[in-house]
Amino acid sequence: MRIKTVQKPDLSVDIGRLKLKNPVMVASGTFGYGREFEDFMALNRLGAVIPKGISLNPMPGNPPPRIFETNGGMINSIGLQNPGLRVFIKEKLPYLKELKTDLIINFFGNTQKEYVRLAGALDGVAGISALEMNVSCPNVKCGGIVFGSDPRMTCRLVSAVRKSTGLPLIVKLSPNVTDITATARGAEDGGADAVSLVNTFRAMAINIYSRKPELGNVIGGLSGPAIKPIAVRMVWEVYRAIKIPVIGIGGIMNGEDAIEFILAGASAVQIGTANLINPGAALEVAEGIKKYLLQAKVNRIRDLIGGFEI
């Protein structure tokens, strides 16, 4: 009997019209603007780079302390600090657009008008492969989280942004809702090409000696391995509820974690908190996926998407 062998598994995936060389991206907010990691990995080997999120105008972020390590993860309250669109295009984008991998720009606004203006401005910029709308940050006091909590508002916002850009549009969803499938359907109905989930969970920590909050903003977002089982469940639910691709995020530390998300229905994954622990984590995840495919004698990663059996 002939034994099936896989010499070189096909890691390429499709996210709507976007075709990636492999399913591993780096999550916005955990990878700086790419240059910070160039000494630790060959950035061109990533499926896609998603730099720190961009707003129309500069944002100073939240007061310190901004990060608190907790069991199984961390709570962050950066507050979406960034230099704004103009500085990003002038100072950060030239380096990013030279990378030989796909570049996805994460953006957010406080109003629908800001989202639309940003998407329109980024639409005509060479070197950008796709956009990721953040409607889900839990540690700012206004803006995206409001849009991401109401499926009807999500639909209206995505529909307005969809009219202002021809780029593939990914909507990053919040887990801090009663029914994430309703929000995902709102994004799909609005014209999104894909959804990414999950962003961080609202969380807080108290210093029992000072009796004060560990974060300057009091509340932040919990990420890391602690949230992975919940994120896997949400990806599975959303995968069954919509027709557009799903990108899985939440506590992915190795190739096995990524495969779990893919079996649950994710077409690709984003590596977040792991980047802060191990700057080479994303490529190690990609290698772990490849190793799994070889051991399981699977020719194409896309054949595993949604392969979870009950």
C-alpha positions in Angstrom: 0.0 0.0 0.0 1.3 3.4 -0.9 1.8 5.8 2.1 0.6 9.3 1.5 3.4 11.9 2.0 3.3 15.7 2.0 6.6 17.3 0.8 5.7 20.9 1.2 2.2 21.8 2.5 0.3 24.7 0.9 -0.1 27.3 3.6 -1.8 29.9 1.4 -5.2 31.2 2.4 -7.9 33.5 0.9 -9.4 36.2 3.0 -12.0 37.4 0.5 -10.1 39.0 -2.3 -6.9 39.0 -0.2 -4.6 36.1 -0.8 -2.0 35.4 1.9 1.2 33.3 1.6 0.3 31.8 5.0 -2.4 32.2 7.6 -0.3 33.9 10.3 -0.6 37.7 10.9 0.5 39.8 13.8 -2.3 41.6 15.7 -2.4 45.4 15.7 -1.1 47.0 18.8 1.3 44.2 19.6 3.9 44.6 16.8 4.6 48.3 16.8 5.1 49.5 13.2 7.1 46.4 12.2 10.6 47.9 12.3 10.7 47.2 16.0 10.8 43.4 15.3 13.1 43.3 12.3 16.1 42.2 14.4 14.1 39.2 15.7 12.5 37.8 12.6 12.3 37.9 8.8 9.2 40.0 8.5 8.6 39.0 4.9 7.8 35.4 6.0 4.7 36.5 7.8 1.3 36.1 6.1 0.6 39.8 6.8 1.7 42.6 9.0 -0.9 44.7 10.9 0.8 47.7 12.5 -0.5 49.8 15.4 -4.0 51.2 14.8 -4.3 54.7 13.3 -6.8 57.5 14.0 -7.4 60.6 12.0 -5.7 62.8 14.6 -2.9 62.0 17.1 -4.0 60.3 20.3 -1.9 60.5 23.5 -3.4 57.3 25.0 -4.3 56.6 28.6 -2.4 57.6 31.8 0.1 55.1 33.1 0.4 52.4 34.4 -0.8 50.9 31.1 0.0 47.2 31.4 -0.5 44.7 34.2 0.5 41.1 34.0 -2.0 38.7 35.4 -2.4 34.9 35.6 -2.5 33.5 32.1 -2.2 36.9 30.3 -2.1 40.6 30.7 -4.4 43.6 31.0 -3.5 46.6 28.9 -4.9 50.1 28.8 -2.8 51.8 26.2 -5.7 53.8 24.9 -4.9 53.5 21.2 -2.0 55.9 21.4 -0.8 56.8 17.9 0.7 59.7 15.9 -2.4 60.2 13.6 -2.9 59.6 9.9 -0.6 62.3 8.5 2.5 61.3 10.5 1.8 57.6 9.9 1.7 58.1 6.1 4.8 60.3 6.2 7.0 58.5 8.7 5.8 54.9 9.3 4.3 53.8 6.0 7.5 54.1 3.8 9.2 51.3 5.7 6.1 49.1 5.9 5.3 49.3 2.2 8.8 48.0 1.3 8.1 44.7 3.1 7.5 41.8 0.8 4.3 40.6 2.5 0.8 41.9 2.8 0.2 45.1 4.8 -3.2 45.5 6.5 -3.9 48.9 8.2 -5.9 48.9 11.4 -7.9 52.1 11.8 -10.6 53.5 14.1 -12.6 56.7 14.8 -14.8 58.4 17.3 -17.5 59.1 14.8 -18.8 57.5 11.5 -17.4 60.5 9.7 -13.9 59.9 11.0 -14.1 56.2 10.0 -15.2 57.2 6.5 -12.5 59.8 6.1 -9.8 57.5 7.2 -10.9 54.7 4.9 -11.1 57.1 2.0 -7.6 58.5 2.7 -6.0 55.1 3.0 -7.8 53.8 -0.1 -5.5 55.6 -2.5 -2.2 54.8 -0.8 0.1 52.4 -2.6 1.4 49.4 -0.7 -1.7 48.7 1.4 -3.3 45.3 0.8 -6.4 45.7 3.1 -8.0 47.6 5.9 -9.1 46.4 9.4 -11.7 48.5 11.1 -11.4 48.4 14.9 -14.9 48.7 16.4 -14.0 46.9 19.5 -11.4 48.5 21.8 -12.4 48.2 25.4 -10.1 50.7 27.0 -11.1 54.0 25.5 -14.1 56.0 26.6 -15.7 56.7 23.2 -15.7 55.6 19.6 -15.3 52.1 18.3 -16.6 50.1 21.2 -20.0 51.8 20.9 -20.3 50.8 17.2 -19.2 47.3 17.9 -21.8 46.7 20.6 -24.9 47.3 18.5 -25.3 45.1 15.3 -27.4 47.7 13.6 -24.8 50.5 14.2 -22.1 48.1 13.1 -24.0 47.4 9.8 -24.5 51.2 9.2 -20.9 52.0 9.9 -19.5 49.2 7.8 -21.8 50.2 4.9 -20.7 53.8 5.0 -17.0 52.8 5.1 -17.5 50.2 2.4 -18.6 53.0 0.0 -15.4 55.0 0.7 -12.8 52.2 -0.1 -12.3 49.5 -2.7 -9.8 47.7 -0.5 -10.7 44.4 1.2 -12.4 45.4 4.5 -12.0 43.4 7.7 -14.0 44.3 10.8 -12.5 43.6 14.2 -15.2 42.5 16.6 -15.6 43.0 20.3 -16.2 40.0 22.6 -17.9 42.3 25.1 -21.4 41.7 23.7 -24.3 39.4 24.5 -24.3 37.7 21.0 -21.2 38.1 18.9 -22.9 36.3 15.9 -25.4 39.2 15.7 -22.5 41.7 15.4 -20.7 39.5 12.9 -23.9 39.4 10.8 -24.2 43.2 11.0 -20.6 43.5 9.6 -21.4 41.0 6.9 -24.6 42.8 5.9 -22.8 46.1 5.8 -20.3 44.8 3.2 -17.3 43.5 5.2 -15.0 41.1 3.3 -14.1 39.3 6.6 -14.3 39.6 10.4 -11.5 39.3 12.9 -12.2 38.2 16.5 -11.7 38.5 19.3 -10.4 41.8 20.7 -9.7 41.9 24.4 -12.1 41.4 27.3 -13.0 44.2 29.7 -11.0 43.6 32.9 -9.5 45.2 35.9 -7.1 44.5 38.7 -6.8 46.0 42.2 -3.6 46.4 44.3 -4.7 45.1 47.7 -2.0 47.0 49.6 -2.6 50.4 48.1 -6.3 49.6 47.5 -5.9 51.4 44.2 -6.3 50.2 40.6 -3.3 48.6 38.9 -4.0 50.5 35.7 -4.2 54.3 35.3 -7.4 54.0 33.4 -8.8 51.5 36.0 -10.3 49.2 33.3 -8.3 47.6 30.5 -8.5 44.7 28.1 -7.5 41.1 29.0 -5.5 39.1 26.5 -3.3 36.1 26.4 -3.8 32.3 27.0 -6.5 33.0 29.6 -9.0 34.1 26.9 -8.2 31.4 24.3 -11.0 28.9 25.1 -13.6 31.7 25.0 -12.2 33.1 21.7 -12.2 29.6 20.1 -15.9 29.3 21.1 -16.7 32.7 19.6 -14.8 31.9 16.3 -16.8 28.6 16.0 -20.1 30.4 16.6 -19.4 33.1 14.1 -18.0 30.7 11.5 -21.4 28.9 11.5 -23.4 32.2 11.4 -21.8 34.0 8.4 -20.5 33.3 5.0 -17.5 35.6 4.9 -14.1 34.5 6.3 -13.2 34.6 9.9 -9.8 35.6 11.4 -9.1 34.1 14.8 -7.4 36.0 17.6 -7.0 35.3 21.3 -4.2 33.7 23.3 -2.4 31.9 20.4 1.0 31.0 21.6 2.1 28.2 19.3 1.1 26.2 16.2 -1.2 23.9 18.1 -3.2 26.9 19.3 -3.5 28.2 15.8 -4.7 24.8 14.4 -7.4 24.8 17.1 -8.7 28.2 15.8 -8.5 27.0 12.2 -10.5 23.8 13.0 -13.1 26.0 14.7 -13.5 27.9 11.4 -10.7 30.6 11.2 -9.2 31.1 7.8 -6.3 32.8 9.3 -5.0 33.9 12.8 -3.4 36.9 14.4 -0.7 36.6 17.0 -0.9 39.3 19.8 0.3 39.0 23.4 2.7 36.2 22.4 4.8 38.9 20.5 5.4 40.7 23.8 6.7 37.5 25.4 8.7 36.1 22.5 9.4 38.5 19.5 9.8 35.5 17.2 6.5 33.9 18.2 4.6 34.6 15.0 7.0 32.7 12.8 7.3 29.9 15.3 3.5 29.6 15.0 3.8 29.4 11.2 6.4 26.7 11.5 4.2 24.9 14.0 1.3 24.9 11.6 3.6 23.5 8.9 4.8 20.8 11.2 1.3 19.8 12.1 0.3 19.5 8.4 3.3 17.3 7.7 2.5 15.0 10.6 -1.2 14.8 9.8 -0.4 14.3 6.1 -2.6 17.3 5.1 -1.6 19.0 1.8 -3.4 22.3 2.3 -4.1 24.4 5.4 -7.4 25.5 3.8 -8.6 21.9 4.0 -8.7 22.2 7.8 -10.8 25.3 8.0 -13.9 24.5 10.0 -12.9 20.8 10.2 -14.0 20.5 13.8 -16.3 17.5 14.3 -18.9 17.0 16.9 
